[in-house]
Amino acid sequence: MNRTQREAAVRQIMERGAPQVPADLYGDVVRRGSRMLRRRTAARRIMWLLLFAASVAFVVWALTARPWVEPPSTTTPPMGGW
């Protein structure tokens, strides 16, 4: 393809104009898009709720189990009464 043929092809494509879209397609697209937004919003809210519940459960566990405290030694009895 030489330069003049390419230019003619480009002119032909540009003169065609925008493609025609079916009239009922817009309603379907809006409906599908709003459904996707609702699902994403619901999923995001559920994820935040799960994160909050997990953090509350961790805090409650940490306050009751106190994993940072060293357990008492059970290998030797306490010294007393000397």
DSSP file (Angstrom, degrees, kcal/mol; ACC not computed):
  #  RESIDUE AA STRUCTURE BP1 BP2  ACC     N-H-->O    O-->H-N    N-H-->O    O-->H-N    TCO  KAPPA ALPHA  PHI   PSI    X-CA   Y-CA   Z-CA
    1    1 A M              0   0    0      0, 0.0     2,-0.1     0, 0.0     0, 0.0   0.000 360.0 360.0 360.0 124.2    0.0    0.0    0.0
    2    2 A N     >  -     0   0    0      1,-0.1     4,-2.1     4,-0.0     5,-0.2  -0.301 360.0 -92.6 -90.3-178.8    1.5    3.3   -1.0
    3    3 A R  H  > S+     0   0    0      1,-0.2     4,-2.6     2,-0.2     5,-0.2   0.888 122.0  51.1 -64.1 -42.3    1.0    6.7    0.6
    4    4 A T  H  > S+     0   0    0      1,-0.2     4,-2.2     2,-0.2    -1,-0.2   0.882 110.4  49.8 -66.0 -37.2   -1.9    7.8   -1.6
    5    5 A Q  H  > S+     0   0    0      2,-0.2     4,-2.2     1,-0.2    -1,-0.2   0.898 111.5  48.8 -67.5 -39.4   -3.8    4.6   -1.0
    6    6 A R  H  X S+     0   0    0     -4,-2.1     4,-2.4     2,-0.2    -2,-0.2   0.924 111.5  49.1 -65.1 -43.4   -3.4    4.9    2.7
    7    7 A E  H  X S+     0   0    0     -4,-2.6     4,-2.6     1,-0.2    -2,-0.2   0.898 111.3  50.1 -62.6 -40.3   -4.5    8.5    2.7
    8    8 A A  H  X S+     0   0    0     -4,-2.2     4,-2.3     2,-0.2    -1,-0.2   0.895 110.7  49.7 -64.6 -39.8   -7.6    7.5    0.6
    9    9 A A  H  X S+     0   0    0     -4,-2.2     4,-2.1     2,-0.2    -2,-0.2   0.904 111.9  48.0 -65.7 -40.9   -8.4    4.7    3.1
   10   10 A V  H  X S+     0   0    0     -4,-2.4     4,-2.5     2,-0.2    -2,-0.2   0.918 111.5  49.8 -66.7 -42.7   -8.1    7.1    6.0
   11   11 A R  H  X S+     0   0    0     -4,-2.6     4,-2.2     1,-0.2    -2,-0.2   0.912 110.2  51.2 -60.9 -41.8  -10.3    9.7    4.3
   12   12 A Q  H  X S+     0   0    0     -4,-2.3     4,-0.9     1,-0.2    -1,-0.2   0.906 111.2  47.3 -63.0 -41.7  -12.9    7.1    3.6
   13   13 A I  H  X S+     0   0    0     -4,-2.1     4,-0.6     1,-0.2     3,-0.4   0.905 113.3  48.6 -65.7 -41.5  -12.9    5.9    7.3
   14   14 A M  H  < S+     0   0    0     -4,-2.5     3,-0.4     1,-0.2    -2,-0.2   0.817 108.2  54.3 -70.4 -30.3  -13.2    9.5    8.5
   15   15 A E  H  < S+     0   0    0     -4,-2.2    -1,-0.2     1,-0.2    -2,-0.2   0.699  92.9  72.0 -77.8 -19.0  -16.0   10.4    6.1
   16   16 A R  H  < S-     0   0    0     -4,-0.9    -1,-0.2    -3,-0.4    -2,-0.2   0.869  90.9-154.5 -63.4 -35.8  -18.1    7.5    7.3
   17   17 A G     <  -     0   0    0     -4,-0.6    -1,-0.2    -3,-0.4    -2,-0.1  -0.387  38.3 -23.3  89.5-171.9  -18.8    9.2   10.6
   18   18 A A  S    S-     0   0    0     -2,-0.1     2,-0.1     1,-0.1    -4,-0.0  -0.461  73.4-106.1 -75.1 145.4  -19.7    7.7   13.9
   19   19 A P        -     0   0    0      0, 0.0     2,-0.3     0, 0.0    -1,-0.1  -0.386  36.7-107.9 -69.7 150.6  -21.2    4.2   13.9
   20   20 A Q        -     0   0    0     -2,-0.1     0, 0.0     1,-0.0     0, 0.0  -0.620  29.2-153.2 -82.4 136.4  -24.9    4.0   14.7
   21   21 A V        -     0   0    0     -2,-0.3     5,-0.1     1,-0.0    -1,-0.0  -0.913  25.9-106.3-109.8 134.0  -25.9    2.5   18.1
   22   22 A P    >>  -     0   0    0      0, 0.0     3,-0.9     0, 0.0     4,-0.5  -0.272  25.9-127.4 -57.9 144.9  -29.2    0.8   18.6
   23   23 A A  H >> S+     0   0    0      1,-0.2     3,-0.7     2,-0.2     4,-0.5   0.851 105.9  51.8 -66.3 -36.8  -31.7    2.9   20.6
   24   24 A D  H 3> S+     0   0    0      1,-0.2     4,-1.4     2,-0.2    -1,-0.2   0.599  91.8  78.0 -78.7  -8.9  -32.5    0.2   23.2
   25   25 A L  H <> S+     0   0    0     -3,-0.9     4,-2.4     1,-0.2    -1,-0.2   0.859  85.8  60.2 -67.0 -35.0  -28.8   -0.4   23.9
   26   26 A Y  H <X S+     0   0    0     -3,-0.7     4,-2.5    -4,-0.5     5,-0.2   0.922 104.3  48.3 -61.0 -45.9  -28.5    2.7   26.1
   27   27 A G  H  X S+     0   0    0     -4,-0.5     4,-2.4     1,-0.2    -1,-0.2   0.899 111.9  49.5 -61.9 -41.4  -31.1    1.5   28.6
   28   28 A D  H  X S+     0   0    0     -4,-1.4     4,-2.6     2,-0.2    -1,-0.2   0.906 111.4  49.2 -64.2 -41.1  -29.5   -1.9   28.9
   29   29 A V  H  X S+     0   0    0     -4,-2.4     4,-2.6     2,-0.2    -2,-0.2   0.915 111.9  47.8 -66.0 -43.0  -26.1   -0.3   29.5
   30   30 A V  H  X S+     0   0    0     -4,-2.5     4,-2.5     2,-0.2     5,-0.2   0.917 113.5  48.1 -64.3 -42.7  -27.4    2.0   32.2
   31   31 A R  H  X S+     0   0    0     -4,-2.4     4,-2.0    -5,-0.2    -2,-0.2   0.926 114.3  45.4 -63.5 -45.5  -29.2   -0.8   33.9
   32   32 A R  H  X S+     0   0    0     -4,-2.6     4,-2.2     1,-0.2    -2,-0.2   0.892 113.3  50.6 -66.8 -39.1  -26.2   -3.1   33.8
   33   33 A G  H  X S+     0   0    0     -4,-2.6     4,-2.3     2,-0.2    -2,-0.2   0.906 110.5  48.1 -66.0 -41.8  -23.9   -0.3   35.0
   34   34 A S  H  X S+     0   0    0     -4,-2.5     4,-2.3     2,-0.2    -1,-0.2   0.879 110.9  51.9 -67.5 -35.2  -26.1    0.6   37.9
   35   35 A R  H  X S+     0   0    0     -4,-2.0     4,-2.4    -5,-0.2    -2,-0.2   0.913 109.7  49.4 -64.6 -42.0  -26.3   -3.0   38.9
   36   36 A M  H  X S+     0   0    0     -4,-2.2     4,-2.6     1,-0.2    -2,-0.2   0.909 110.5  50.4 -63.9 -41.0  -22.6   -3.3   38.8
   37   37 A L  H  X S+     0   0    0     -4,-2.3     4,-2.5     2,-0.2    -2,-0.2   0.909 110.3  49.6 -64.0 -41.3  -22.2   -0.2   41.0
   38   38 A R  H  X S+     0   0    0     -4,-2.3     4,-2.6     2,-0.2    -2,-0.2   0.914 111.9  48.5 -63.3 -42.0  -24.7   -1.6   43.5
   39   39 A R  H  X S+     0   0    0     -4,-2.4     4,-2.7     2,-0.2    -2,-0.2   0.919 112.2  48.1 -64.9 -42.7  -22.8   -4.9   43.7
   40   40 A R  H  X S+     0   0    0     -4,-2.6     4,-2.6     2,-0.2    -2,-0.2   0.912 112.5  49.1 -63.5 -41.7  -19.5   -3.2   44.1
   41   41 A T  H  X S+     0   0    0     -4,-2.5     4,-2.4     2,-0.2    -2,-0.2   0.924 112.8  47.3 -63.6 -43.9  -20.9   -1.0   46.8
   42   42 A A  H  X S+     0   0    0     -4,-2.6     4,-2.4     2,-0.2    -2,-0.2   0.916 112.9  48.8 -64.0 -42.8  -22.4   -3.9   48.6
   43   43 A A  H  X S+     0   0    0     -4,-2.7     4,-2.4     1,-0.2    -2,-0.2   0.906 111.2  50.2 -63.7 -41.0  -19.2   -5.9   48.3
   44   44 A R  H  X S+     0   0    0     -4,-2.6     4,-2.2     2,-0.2    -1,-0.2   0.909 111.5  48.1 -64.1 -41.8  -17.2   -3.0   49.6
   45   45 A R  H  X S+     0   0    0     -4,-2.4     4,-2.4     2,-0.2    -2,-0.2   0.900 111.5  50.1 -66.0 -40.3  -19.5   -2.6   52.6
   46   46 A I  H  X S+     0   0    0     -4,-2.4     4,-2.6     2,-0.2    -2,-0.2   0.905 110.0  50.7 -64.8 -40.3  -19.4   -6.3   53.4
   47   47 A M  H  X S+     0   0    0     -4,-2.4     4,-2.4     2,-0.2    -2,-0.2   0.915 111.0  48.0 -63.9 -42.5  -15.6   -6.2   53.3
   48   48 A W  H  X S+     0   0    0     -4,-2.2     4,-2.5     2,-0.2    -2,-0.2   0.902 111.9  50.6 -63.6 -40.0  -15.4   -3.3   55.7
   49   49 A L  H  X S+     0   0    0     -4,-2.4     4,-2.6     2,-0.2    -2,-0.2   0.914 111.3  47.7 -64.0 -42.8  -17.9   -5.0   58.0
   50   50 A L  H  X S+     0   0    0     -4,-2.6     4,-2.5     2,-0.2    -2,-0.2   0.895 111.8  50.2 -65.0 -39.7  -15.8   -8.2   57.9
   51   51 A L  H  X S+     0   0    0     -4,-2.4     4,-2.3     2,-0.2    -2,-0.2   0.917 112.2  47.4 -63.7 -42.9  -12.6   -6.2   58.6
   52   52 A F  H  X S+     0   0    0     -4,-2.5     4,-2.4     2,-0.2    -2,-0.2   0.925 112.7  48.7 -63.8 -44.6  -14.3   -4.4   61.5
   53   53 A A  H  X S+     0   0    0     -4,-2.6     4,-2.6     1,-0.2    -2,-0.2   0.901 111.7  49.7 -62.9 -41.0  -15.6   -7.7   63.0
   54   54 A A  H  X S+     0   0    0     -4,-2.5     4,-2.3     2,-0.2    -1,-0.2   0.899 111.2  48.7 -65.5 -40.3  -12.1   -9.3   62.6
   55   55 A S  H  X S+     0   0    0     -4,-2.3     4,-2.3     2,-0.2    -2,-0.2   0.894 112.2  48.6 -68.4 -37.8  -10.4   -6.4   64.4
   56   56 A V  H  X S+     0   0    0     -4,-2.4     4,-2.6     2,-0.2     5,-0.2   0.924 111.8  49.7 -65.0 -43.4  -13.0   -6.5   67.2
   57   57 A A  H  X S+     0   0    0     -4,-2.6     4,-2.4     1,-0.2    -2,-0.2   0.898 111.2  49.4 -62.0 -39.9  -12.5  -10.2   67.6
   58   58 A F  H  X S+     0   0    0     -4,-2.3     4,-2.8     2,-0.2    -1,-0.2   0.915 111.2  48.7 -65.4 -42.9   -8.8   -9.8   67.7
   59   59 A V  H  X S+     0   0    0     -4,-2.3     4,-2.3     2,-0.2    -2,-0.2   0.920 112.5  48.2 -64.1 -43.2   -8.9   -7.1   70.3
   60   60 A V  H  X S+     0   0    0     -4,-2.6     4,-1.8     2,-0.2     5,-0.2   0.923 113.7  47.2 -63.3 -43.3  -11.3   -9.2   72.5
   61   61 A W  H  X S+     0   0    0     -4,-2.4     4,-3.2    -5,-0.2     5,-0.4   0.921 111.9  50.3 -62.5 -43.9   -9.0  -12.2   72.1
   62   62 A A  H  X S+     0   0    0     -4,-2.8     4,-1.6     1,-0.2     6,-0.2   0.875 111.0  49.0 -65.1 -36.7   -5.9  -10.2   72.9
   63   63 A L  H  < S+     0   0    0     -4,-2.3    -1,-0.2    -5,-0.2    -2,-0.2   0.832 118.9  38.1 -72.8 -30.1   -7.5   -8.7   76.0
   64   64 A T  H  < S+     0   0    0     -4,-1.8    -2,-0.2    -5,-0.2    -3,-0.2   0.876 124.7  36.0 -87.2 -39.4   -8.7  -12.0   77.4
   65   65 A A  H  < S-     0   0    0     -4,-3.2    -3,-0.2    -5,-0.2    -2,-0.2   0.782  83.7-157.8 -85.1 -27.7   -5.7  -14.2   76.4
   66   66 A R    ><  -     0   0    0     -4,-1.6     3,-1.5    -5,-0.4    -3,-0.1   0.954  11.9-175.9  46.8  66.6   -3.0  -11.6   77.0
   67   67 A P  T 3  S+     0   0    0      0, 0.0    -1,-0.1     0, 0.0    -4,-0.1   0.632  74.0  66.4 -69.1 -12.2   -0.4  -13.3   74.7
   68   68 A W  T 3  S+     0   0    0     -6,-0.2     2,-0.4     2,-0.1    -2,-0.1   0.616  82.4  90.7 -83.8 -12.0    2.3  -10.7   75.7
   69   69 A V  S <  S-     0   0    0     -3,-1.5     0, 0.0    -4,-0.1     0, 0.0  -0.700  83.2-121.2 -86.8 133.6    2.4  -11.9   79.3
   70   70 A E        -     0   0    0     -2,-0.4     3,-0.1     1,-0.1    -2,-0.1  -0.555  30.9-116.3 -73.2 132.5    4.9  -14.7   80.0
   71   71 A P        -     0   0    0      0, 0.0    -1,-0.1     0, 0.0     3,-0.1  -0.338  37.7 -94.8 -67.9 152.0    3.3  -17.8   81.3
   72   72 A P        -     0   0    0      0, 0.0     2,-0.3     0, 0.0     0, 0.0  -0.338  43.1-104.2 -67.3 148.5    4.2  -18.8   84.9
   73   73 A S        +     0   0    0      1,-0.1    -3,-0.0    -3,-0.1     0, 0.0  -0.532  34.3 179.9 -74.5 134.3    7.0  -21.4   85.2
   74   74 A T        +     0   0    0     -2,-0.3    -1,-0.1     1,-0.1     0, 0.0   0.304  65.1  80.0-114.5   6.1    5.8  -24.8   86.1
   75   75 A T  S    S+     0   0    0      1,-0.2    -1,-0.1     2,-0.0    -2,-0.0   0.833  96.9  32.5 -87.3 -32.2    9.2  -26.6   86.2
   76   76 A T  S    S-     0   0    0      3,-0.0    -1,-0.2     0, 0.0     3,-0.1  -0.967  82.6-120.6-125.4 141.4   10.4  -25.5   89.7
   77   77 A P        -     0   0    0      0, 0.0     2,-0.1     0, 0.0    -3,-0.1  -0.386  42.8 -90.8 -73.0 157.3    8.3  -24.8   92.8
   78   78 A P        -     0   0    0      0, 0.0     2,-0.4     0, 0.0     0, 0.0  -0.431  40.6-119.4 -68.9 143.2    8.5  -21.4   94.3
   79   79 A M        +     0   0    0     -2,-0.1     2,-0.3    -3,-0.1     3,-0.0  -0.681  52.5 137.4 -83.3 131.4   11.1  -20.9   97.0
   80   80 A G        +     0   0    0     -2,-0.4     0, 0.0     1,-0.1     0, 0.0  -0.975  37.9  44.9-167.2 158.3    9.8  -20.0  100.3
   81   81 A G              0   0    0     -2,-0.3    -1,-0.1     1,-0.1    -2,-0.0   0.811 360.0 360.0  77.2  32.2   10.0  -20.6  104.1
   82   82 A W              0   0    0     -3,-0.0    -1,-0.1     0, 0.0    -3,-0.0   0.464 360.0 360.0 -79.4 360.0   13.8  -20.6  104.4
